[in-house]
Amino acid sequence: MSSEEQPRQPGGNTDQEPEASVEPNGEESPDENVEANAEASPGPIDEPQGSISDPASSEPDEALAADGAANRADLTQEEPGAAEEELAAELESVRQERDGYLDSLMRLKAEFDNSRKRQQREKERILLSASERLVTELLPVLDNLDRALEAEGDVREGVRATRDQFVEVLGREGLLPVASDGQAFDPTVHEAVMGQFSEEHEEGTILQTFERGYVLNGKPIRAAKVVVAKQA
């Protein structure tokens, strides 16, 4: 067996790539080198969209971002100033409204005080005028009493006449005596000071008047003190 022939190994791998052919001078074929280099070299690399690898394409985005940030800063600075001005204007309006209410209240209070004082003065004037008129009407009664005291003898008739005149003056002022003897007892104008058994009168009938009562313009000013009949 010659040295060029090698024995076949049993069970050897039949899928082995064929060995590159060798030129007689011991070099590989140029065509085979080109094919091998083509298979080994990687293909072109696709750059992702939006890559910042291109300086020219990134400049507009940076400018837009800077403009947006500047606009937001301007709005942030303007908004507080406008809000403060609006708040100040609203506060001034509320103050003016408050001052108007206070002024109206003070005017109303002053008018009320003046009205109260006028009413008080008018009331005092009416009372003084009424007192003056009453005293003027009572002066003749005083004159008659003076004459009765100066007269000699029995002055009973003079005193009676003076009394009648006095009652007439008081009647013009609205003073009237309360009817009592023989009348039914009325607790609004009568005051029972005692009770007395009587078979001739119904129970509650006034038998006697100790002190006359009076009403002024329909209003009781003094109750008559009376004796009231009662049954056994």
C-alpha positions as CSV (number, residue, x, y, z in Angstrom):
1,M,0.0,0.0,0.0
2,S,1.3,3.3,-1.0
3,S,1.7,6.2,1.4
4,E,-0.8,8.4,-0.6
5,E,-3.8,6.1,0.0
6,Q,-5.2,6.2,3.5
7,P,-7.5,3.6,4.8
8,R,-11.2,4.5,5.2
9,Q,-12.2,4.7,8.8
10,P,-15.2,2.6,9.6
11,G,-18.3,4.5,10.8
12,G,-16.9,7.8,9.7
13,N,-19.0,11.0,9.3
14,T,-20.2,11.2,5.8
15,D,-21.6,14.8,6.2
16,Q,-18.3,16.5,6.5
17,E,-17.9,19.5,4.3
18,P,-15.7,18.9,1.4
19,E,-12.2,20.2,1.8
20,A,-11.3,23.2,-0.2
21,S,-9.5,22.4,-3.3
22,V,-5.9,23.2,-3.3
23,E,-4.2,24.6,-6.3
24,P,-1.2,22.8,-7.5
25,N,1.0,25.4,-6.0
26,G,-0.7,24.9,-2.5
27,E,-3.1,28.0,-2.6
28,E,-6.9,28.1,-2.5
29,S,-8.9,29.2,-5.5
30,P,-9.7,32.9,-5.6
31,D,-13.4,32.2,-6.3
32,E,-13.7,30.1,-3.2
33,N,-12.1,33.0,-1.2
34,V,-14.7,35.5,-2.4
35,E,-17.6,33.2,-1.6
36,A,-16.3,32.5,1.9
37,N,-15.7,36.2,2.6
38,A,-19.3,37.0,1.4
39,E,-20.8,34.4,3.7
40,A,-18.7,35.5,6.7
41,S,-19.2,39.3,6.4
42,P,-22.4,40.6,8.2
43,G,-25.1,42.5,6.3
44,P,-25.8,46.2,6.6
45,I,-27.1,47.4,10.1
46,D,-30.4,49.2,10.1
47,E,-30.4,52.2,12.5
48,P,-33.6,52.6,14.6
49,Q,-35.9,55.5,13.8
50,G,-35.5,58.5,16.0
51,S,-31.9,57.7,16.6
52,I,-29.9,60.6,17.8
53,S,-27.0,59.5,15.9
54,D,-27.8,62.1,13.3
55,P,-27.0,65.6,14.8
56,A,-28.9,67.4,12.1
57,S,-32.2,65.6,12.8
58,S,-32.0,66.1,16.6
59,E,-31.6,69.9,16.5
60,P,-35.3,70.7,15.6
61,D,-36.6,68.4,18.4
62,E,-34.4,70.2,20.9
63,A,-35.5,73.6,19.7
64,L,-39.2,72.6,20.0
65,A,-38.6,71.2,23.5
66,A,-36.9,74.4,24.5
67,D,-39.7,76.6,23.1
68,G,-42.4,74.5,25.0
69,A,-40.5,74.8,28.2
70,A,-40.2,78.6,27.8
71,N,-43.9,78.9,27.0
72,R,-44.8,76.9,30.1
73,A,-42.5,79.1,32.2
74,D,-44.1,82.3,30.9
75,L,-47.6,80.9,31.6
76,T,-46.6,79.9,35.1
77,Q,-45.3,83.5,35.7
78,E,-48.3,85.2,34.2
79,E,-51.1,83.1,35.8
80,P,-50.2,84.0,39.5
81,G,-50.1,87.7,38.6
82,A,-53.5,87.6,36.9
83,A,-55.0,85.6,39.8
84,E,-53.6,88.1,42.3
85,E,-55.0,91.1,40.4
86,E,-58.4,89.4,40.1
87,L,-58.4,88.6,43.8
88,A,-57.4,92.1,44.7
89,A,-60.2,93.6,42.6
90,E,-62.8,91.2,44.2
91,L,-61.5,92.1,47.6
92,E,-61.9,95.9,46.9
93,S,-65.4,95.3,45.6
94,V,-66.3,93.5,48.8
95,R,-64.8,96.3,50.9
96,Q,-66.8,98.9,49.0
97,E,-70.0,96.9,49.5
98,R,-69.2,96.5,53.2
99,D,-68.7,100.2,53.6
100,G,-72.0,100.9,51.9
101,Y,-73.8,98.6,54.3
102,L,-72.1,100.2,57.3
103,D,-73.0,103.7,56.0
104,S,-76.7,102.7,55.5
105,L,-76.8,101.1,58.9
106,M,-75.4,104.2,60.6
107,R,-77.8,106.4,58.8
108,L,-80.7,104.2,59.8
109,K,-79.6,104.2,63.4
110,A,-79.3,108.0,63.4
111,E,-82.8,108.3,61.9
112,F,-84.2,105.9,64.5
113,D,-82.6,107.9,67.4
114,N,-84.0,111.2,66.0
115,S,-87.4,109.7,65.6
116,R,-87.4,108.3,69.1
117,K,-86.3,111.7,70.5
118,R,-89.1,113.5,68.5
119,Q,-91.7,111.1,69.8
120,Q,-90.5,111.6,73.4
121,R,-90.6,115.4,73.0
122,E,-94.1,115.2,71.4
123,K,-95.3,113.0,74.3
124,E,-94.0,115.4,76.9
125,R,-95.6,118.3,75.0
126,I,-99.0,116.6,75.0
127,L,-98.8,115.8,78.7
128,L,-97.9,119.3,79.5
129,S,-100.7,120.6,77.4
130,A,-103.2,118.2,79.0
131,S,-102.1,119.2,82.5
132,E,-102.3,122.8,81.6
133,R,-105.8,122.4,80.3
134,L,-107.0,120.4,83.3
135,V,-105.5,122.9,85.8
136,T,-107.2,125.7,84.0
137,E,-110.6,124.0,84.2
138,L,-110.1,123.3,87.9
139,L,-109.3,126.9,88.8
140,P,-113.0,127.8,89.1
141,V,-113.6,124.9,91.5
142,L,-110.8,126.3,93.7
143,D,-112.4,129.7,93.6
144,N,-115.8,128.3,94.7
145,L,-114.1,126.5,97.6
146,D,-112.5,129.8,98.7
147,R,-115.8,131.5,98.6
148,A,-117.5,128.7,100.6
149,L,-114.9,129.1,103.3
150,E,-115.4,132.9,103.4
151,A,-119.1,132.6,103.7
152,E,-120.9,132.6,107.1
153,G,-123.4,130.1,108.3
154,D,-124.2,126.8,106.6
155,V,-121.8,126.2,103.8
156,R,-123.2,122.8,102.8
157,E,-125.0,124.1,99.7
158,G,-121.8,125.8,98.5
159,V,-119.7,122.7,99.0
160,R,-122.3,120.6,97.1
161,A,-122.3,123.1,94.2
162,T,-118.5,123.1,94.2
163,R,-118.5,119.3,94.1
164,D,-120.9,119.1,91.2
165,Q,-118.7,121.5,89.3
166,F,-115.6,119.5,90.1
167,V,-117.3,116.3,88.9
168,E,-118.4,118.0,85.7
169,V,-114.8,119.1,84.9
170,L,-113.4,115.6,85.5
171,G,-116.2,114.1,83.4
172,R,-115.1,116.2,80.4
173,E,-111.7,114.6,80.8
174,G,-113.3,111.1,80.6
175,L,-113.6,110.4,84.3
176,L,-116.8,108.6,85.2
177,P,-117.9,107.0,88.6
178,V,-118.6,103.2,88.8
179,A,-122.2,102.3,89.5
180,S,-122.3,100.0,92.5
181,D,-125.3,100.2,94.9
182,G,-128.0,97.6,93.8
183,Q,-125.8,96.3,90.9
184,A,-124.4,92.8,90.5
185,F,-120.9,92.4,91.6
186,D,-118.4,92.8,88.8
187,P,-114.8,91.9,89.8
188,T,-113.4,94.1,87.1
189,V,-114.7,97.3,88.8
190,H,-115.7,96.2,92.2
191,E,-113.8,95.0,95.3
192,A,-115.7,93.1,97.9
193,V,-114.5,94.1,101.3
194,M,-117.1,91.9,103.2
195,G,-120.2,89.8,102.7
196,Q,-123.5,90.2,104.4
197,F,-126.4,87.8,104.7
198,S,-129.5,89.1,103.1
199,E,-132.8,87.3,102.3
200,E,-134.2,90.3,100.3
201,H,-131.4,90.4,97.7
202,E,-129.9,87.8,95.4
203,E,-126.4,86.5,96.2
204,G,-123.8,88.8,94.7
205,T,-125.8,91.9,94.8
206,I,-124.0,95.0,96.1
207,L,-125.6,96.3,99.3
208,Q,-123.4,99.2,100.2
209,T,-120.5,101.2,98.8
210,F,-117.6,102.1,101.1
211,E,-115.6,103.9,98.5
212,R,-116.6,105.0,95.0
213,G,-114.7,103.6,92.0
214,Y,-113.9,105.4,88.8
215,V,-113.1,104.6,85.2
216,L,-111.1,107.0,82.9
217,N,-111.9,106.7,79.2
218,G,-113.4,103.3,79.8
219,K,-110.4,102.0,81.7
220,P,-110.8,101.2,85.5
221,I,-108.4,103.3,87.5
222,R,-109.9,102.5,90.9
223,A,-112.2,99.7,92.0
224,A,-115.2,100.5,94.2
225,K,-115.0,98.9,97.7
226,V,-118.4,97.4,98.4
227,V,-120.4,95.1,100.6
228,V,-121.9,92.0,98.8
229,A,-125.0,90.1,99.7
230,K,-124.8,86.4,100.3
231,Q,-127.3,83.7,101.1
232,A,-127.4,81.7,104.4
